[in-house]
Amino acid sequence: MATFALRRALVRTFAPANLVSSSTRTATATGAASRTPERPFVPSLASEWIGEQAEHLRVPVEIVAITDMGHRIQRYLVRQIGTHNWLEWSSARRYGFRVGDRVKLSGLVQAHIRRDDACITTLHECFNPLRMT
């Protein structure tokens, strides 16, 4: 389930207009342009790990996916604002965040993992994330 959410988030996030030539754009019945990419985007080229283990980070992020892990634990997959860097953070506390919310996250780097060819930085001890307006 989490892998599917990550793939769906990667496809949505890593489909910028500059990867699609104007010859592959077509108009739909509503007049909106839809894009069909010529080649698949490789997310590993754009995402990088952030910081070193046990380093304190304070980054503005956008929530991309929220997964209920059971036992009251939620896993948040977030993207650093302004980059394609991915972070992951789990919490037993319900903050009421939704997908698309922008949050200022503060925590310690726990590990660097690679999942679906994307570099993901795992954070822990993320207390009191602040909602950005």
Disulfide bonds with the S-S distance in Angstrom:
none
